[in-house]
Every structure is written in structure tokens, then in C-alpha cells.
Amino acid sequence: MFYTSAGESHGRALSVIVSDVPAGLSIDAAAIDHDLARRQQGYGRGGRMAIERDHAQVISGVRFGHTIGSPIALMIENRDAAHWTAVMAADGEAPDDLVLEQAPRPGHADLVGALRNDTRDCRDILERASARETACRVAAGAVARALLGQVGVQVHSYVTRIGDAALPAGYPIPASAWDEVEASDVRCPDRDTAARMRDTIDAARAAGESLGGLVTVVVDGLVPGLGGYATASDRLTSRLGGALFSIPAIKGVGFGLGFDVASRPGSTVHDPIGYEEGRGFTRTSNNAGGLEGGMTNGQPLVMSVAMKPIPTLTTPLATVDLVTHEPRAASRERSDVCAVPACGVVCEAEVALVLADAYCTRFGAANMSDLTTALCAYRARLERA
């Protein structure tokens, strides 16, 4: 299962095609819109979120609420496009009074993309490099989430840090915490920490700053043995890492203990193996984050993801004009102070797509009946191991 997206931030619409989806998968259009709404929420979001009310139109691949084995096409209209028709016209000549975006923002794709594509208008780059494109990922991820739900897998995320406001080290996340996370405007299960996060965002807004943070993604219900060890492309570690790094602004990904493994001896890093009748092979800890040798090991999959601050600042950094090469302040697009809570929802989508594809690869992608039958046989064999 994989996706291909198209569309610009202020173009008419975003579109995404999800391919290799098994036939017979139940698709709830309202569930897709629910995830799109989750992506738009969060304390610190900007004015664009007050304009858009994302809704995914199912164009193909679904009939009477079930997939039919052909690619699924989804379209999300940009309501703000009505204000950008002259700037983003698909045909005709550029108007004489068109204002070019010649002040590339440090930390964004503006400058390098303009050099790559031989343009002096950063608008050609920033429209596609915009995080608005992540709406496509979330819509595609909702399809993957539907498949995972049918095989007993749940994907969650929560925010552990925004700026210098962070959850205490080792903060426990019980199963009941997910309702608290979804009710929180910073997606943090601890109310005291959430309050500090909001205060930090308010201070950044007043200072003309932006903030990044840390998100943790947790996946429950995975069978052991997804992925592979024999080739680089089989390893889920690399596939999950690549998917998460494809999200704009992601600068670090860790599994389980993450970078802490570099400072610990092996006896405190690796998870001892046990065996229980009725459960099979177990681990007494989950420092690996549910992955060993590039494969799931049956433990919860735990990933930490670092997001950098958004490059658009209300107090812009210095830059250089693309044409005159004279110093000037970087351009300002309507943007967020902090989008870390929304980033968690996007991370969920990318993780769900990789894992759904891993199930299809391991158990068959033709139809859900064959997939679930093969999965049941696999689980039965593991119980006898």
C-alpha cells in the first residue's frame, strides 16, 4: 500500500491516490474526515486553519463503502484557493503586477528549490513544500488505519515536548490516557505539562518566534515477524524511519530508547526474552521499541519524532534577495507558531501506511478475506511455537 499526492497549498485542491489496497476493506468517509480534522487542531495553529474545513471526497476505488481493488483517489478542496486565483492560475500569462517571492526563508525549501528548478520566484517551490501537503498523507493514512483496525492494530501519538516544556522523564502512558490525549489541545496527557506547553507557545507568539518539539507514536496489537532482516528494503526500521523523515520539519527519529542506547551498556539496552504458556515468547522490557533486527517482535511499537520550529517567523530572519542579492528580511507566509500536535497526527498516518503495507506484503494484498485468513493461520502457528 502506497500513496502519490498532488496539489499546492493555495491551488484548487489537494489530491492523493492510494494504491495496492486489498478489495473488501470497509471505508468510512467520516473516519477520514475525522483524522483530517485532528490534523487541523492544536494550540498554536495559525489563521489558515480558521479558513479550511478539510473534507476528503472519495473519487474512485470505493463502492458501497468497500474497496474494490482499484486505486483509491481522494480530493481535498482548498477553500483558501478562492483568494489566490490570480496568483495560482493554471493557464494564461503571469499578470504584470504579480509580486514575486524573492526573499527565501532560512530553514525552508525556498532557496535550494529555486536554485534546483532555475526560478526566481520562491512561490513555485513553497506552494508544494508547504506542510499543507500533509493533509494528503493523513487522508491516505486513514485508509491504512482502516486496514490495521480490521487486524487488531491501533496507532496513537502524544506530545512529550514543546520548546522547553516537557513531560517528566518516564511518564507512564496507560491505555486510558488516549482519551486525555485526544481531548488536549496540545495532545499531552498530563494537564500540568499541557498548561506549561500552552504558556510556552504564548510566549513564543509574543516574541515573534516559532517552536518545535517531540512526538511519541505508539502502535499496539502488531504480530511479531512483520518486516524482514535479509535486505535493507525489508527492514521496518528503515521503512518507518524513511516515512517519518519524509514529513516536512522532521529532524530526528528514535525507536524505543532512541539515542539513549549510545550511552548505556548492553545489559541495560537489550530486552530479556521469556516464555509464557498461552502467550508464547515475551520480553521483560521494551527498550527496543518493538523492533528487533528490522522486524516487529510483538511488543508495542514505540517511536519518538523530533520536529524543528516552523521556518516562517513573524519576526523574520535575515536573507538575501534572489534577484538583487541585496540583504532583506525573509518573506512571511500565514503560518503557525507551533504545529507539533498536528505533526503527531501526520506521523500516525505515515506509520499506519508502512504497517498496513507490511501486513499486505506478509499476508496478501488481493482481498481482506484472504489476508485475514492467512493472518489467523500465522497466529495459530505462533501459538504452537
N, C-alpha and C positions, 0 to 999 in steps of 0.2 A: 504494500500500500504506500503510495507516494503522491505528492501534490505538485502542481505547477500553478503559479499565480501570475496575474497581470493587473495592471492598473496603476494610476498615480494618485498622490494624496489629494489633489484637487481636481482630478479628472472626473468624468461622468460616473464611473463606478469601479469597484474592485471585482475581480473575478478569480475563481480558483477551480481547478479541475482535480479531482481525487481519483486516481486510477488504481486498478487491481483490488477493488473492493469485492468481497465474496457476495454472490447472489443470496437473497433471502435474509439479509440483515435488516432489522426493523430500524427505521429512521424517524425520529420525532423532530419535526421542524422547529417546534417550540424549544426543544433542548439546545439546538444550535443557537437560536436567538438568546437563550439564557446565558450561554457561555460568552457570546458577543457582548451582552450587557455587563457581565462580570469584568470583561477586559476594559470597559469604558469607565468603571467605577474606581474609586480610590481617592483618598485625601491628597491634595497637591496637584490634581489634574487641572488642565487649562481650559480656555474658552471653547476650544474645538469640541470638547465632549458635551458642551451645552447645546451644540448645534446638531450633532449626529445622533441618530437613534438607529443603530445598526440592525438591519434585518436581512437575513440570507434568503434569497429567492432560489428555490431548487429548480434548475433549468432542465436537467436530464439525469438519467441513471436511477431514478426512483419512481415506482409505480404503486399506487395504493399503499404508500407508507413503507414499502420494502424495496431494497436494492434489486436490480435485475441483472447485475453482472457487467454492465457497461460503465464507462467513466461517469462520475457524478460531477456535474457542473453547478456551481453556486455563484450568485451575483449579489454584491452588496453595494447599493447605491450610495454615492456621496452627496448628502444634502447640501453641503457647502459648495458644491460644484456650480450651483446657480450664480454664485458671486464671482466666479472665476472664468466665465465663458470666453471673455476676450483674451485672457492670458493663456488659457489652456486649449484653444481651438485646435481641432484636429486637421483642419484644412485651411486653405487660403494663405495669404501673406501676413507676416507679423505686422501689427499696426505701427505707424511711425512713432507714436508716443509710448511704445512699450518700454517699461523700465526693466533693464536687465539686472539680474542678481550678480553683481561683480565683487561682492565682499564675502569671500568664503569664510565659514565659521571654523575656528580651530576645534578639532575633535570630531568633525563631521566628514562625510564623504565629499563635500563640496569641491575642495581644491583638487584632490587627487583624481576624482571622477571627471572634472573639467579638463584636466591635463590628459587623462586617458582618452577622452572622447573628442578632444580638439574643439572645445566650445568655450566661449567667453561668457556664457550665461549659466550660472550655477542652478538655475531653475530646472534645466534639463536633467540634472543629477538629483537634486534634493527632493524632487517630487516622487521619485521611486525609492530613494534611500530612506525616506521618511518612515517612522515607526507605524504610520497609518497602515502600511502593508501587512502588519501583524494581524490585522482583522482577518485576512485570508487564512493565516495559519490557524487561528482559533476556530474558524468555521470548518476547516479541514480536520482539525484535531477533534472536533465534536463527532465527526463520523467515526474516527478511530476510537473515541471514547465509547461510542455505542457498541462497537465490536467487543472491546475489553469488558464492558459491563456484562455482556452475554456470557463471558467465560469466567466471571467472578473476580475481575480485576478493577480496583478503584485507584484513581490518580488524584492526589491532593497537593496543595502547596500552602506555605505560610511564610510570612516575612520575619526574618530574625534580626535584621538591622536596617535602619535608615540613617545615613550620616553617622553620628556618634551615639545614637540611641539604639541600644541592642538588648535582646533578650539575655537573661543571665545564662552563663555557660552551663550546659547540661540541662536546660529547662525541659521538663518532661512533656511530651505531647500525647495525651491519652486519646483513644478513639473518639471520645465525646468532644474533643477540642475543635473538630472540624466545623461544628455549628458556630462556635465562637469566632473562628476564623472568617467564615462567610458573613457573619454579622458585623465584623470590624471593618471600618473604612480604611485601615492600613493593613488588613489581613494578618493581624497579630493576635494570638490567643490570650495574651496577658494584658489586662486592662491598664496596669500601671505603665508598662513599657509602651503600649499603644499611645497613651497620653503624652509620654516623652517624645515619641515619634512625631506626633502632630505639632508639638511645640517646636521641634527641630525644623519641621517644614515651614512653619510660620516665620521663624527667624530667617531662614534662607530666602523666603519670598520677600521679606522686608529688606534684605541685603542685596537683592537682585541676583541671587545665586540659584543653583540647581543642586540636587542631591541624588546620589546613588545608594546602593545598599546590597543586602544579601537576601536571597530567597532559598528556602529549602523545599524540595519536591520529594514527596513520599508516595510510593506505589505499593499497595497491598494486594495479595492474592495471586502473585505470579508463581507459576510452576518452575521447578529447577530445570536447567538444561536449555533454556532459550539462548540463542546466540551460538557462538562457536569459538574454538580455540585454534583451529588449523590454519586459518588465513586471517590477514589483517581486516579484511572486509566483513568477516563473520563476527568479529568481536563486538559485543554490545557496548562495551566501554567506549570504543572509538565511535560507534554509530551514535550513541547517545550524546557523547561529547561534541561530535560534529554538528548534530542537530541543535544543541543548545548554543554553541558558538555561532551558529548561523543567525541568531537573533541579534538585531542591532543593539549595541551598547553592552553586550556580554563580554567580560574580560577574564573571567575565571570560572572553572567548573571543577568540583571535587566530588568524590564518591566516598561515602562513609566518613572516616576520619579526615579525608581530604589531605591537605598539606601537612597536617599534624603527623602523618606517618613518617615524614622526613626526620623528625626529632625524637622518635620513640624506638626502643629496641623491639625486635621481632616478637618477643614473648607478650608484649602488650599491644601488638597490632593485629596479629592473626587470630581468627576465631576458632577455639577448640571445637572439635566435632564430637557429637554424642549420638545415641540411638535410643528411640523410644518406640515400644510396640504401639502400633496404630498410627504413629506419626512418621516413622522412618528415621532417616538421618537428620540431625538437628545441629544447631550451633548454640553455644552458651553466651555468645555476644554477637554483635553485628557491626564490628568495626569496618568490615569491607563494604558495608552499604548494600549488601545483597548481590554483589558481583564477585565472582572468582574466576580467573582465567578467561575473562571475556564472556562469561555465561552467568545467568541468574542461578542462585543457589537455593532459592525457596524462601529466603529471608526477605523482609521488606526492602525495596529498592530505595535508597536514600541518597539524594544529590544536593549539593549546595552550589548556588549560582550567584556570581558577583556581577552586578550591573554598575556601570560607571555613571556619573552625573550626565544629564542631558546637555548636549553642546550648546543649545540655544539659551542665552542668558539675557535677562532684561538689562543688566549692566554688561554690555558686550566686551569681549576681549579684543585686543589689537589684531589687525590683519593687514593684508595688502590688496589693493585693487587689482583685479585680474588684467585689466587693460592698461591703466596708467602706471601700475606698480607703486603707486603712492600709498603711504600708510593711511589707514582709516579704521573705523570701528566695524566689527563683524556685523553682518546682516541679522535681522531679528524676524523670525517666523513666530506665529502664535504657537505657544508651547506650554509644557507643564513645568512646574517646579520639581515634582517628583513623580515618577511613574513606576516605582518599584512594586507596589501592589498589583498593578496591571501586568507587569513583567512576569509575575508568578503564574498568572493565567495563561500567558503565551508559552511559558516553559512547560506547563502541563500539557498543552496541545502538542508541542514538538516531541515530548516524551511519549505521549499516547500514540502518535503516528509511528514512531520507531518500534514500540512494543507491539502494536497491532500488526505491523508488518512481520515482526518476529514470529508471532503466532501463525500468521498465514504461511510463512515460509516453512515452519516446522510441521504444521498440521493440515495444510492445504488451503488454497485460496479460491477454489471454484465456487463453493457454496457453504453456507453456515452449517447445514446438516452434516456434511462430510467432515467439516472442521471440528465440530463438537463431538462427533463420534470418535474421531481419531484422538482427540484430547482425552476423552473418557477412557479409552484403551490405554493411553500413556499413563494416566494417573493410576489406573488399576495395576499396571506393571510396576510402577514405583512403590506401590503399597506392598508388593510382594518381594521387593528388593531387600 
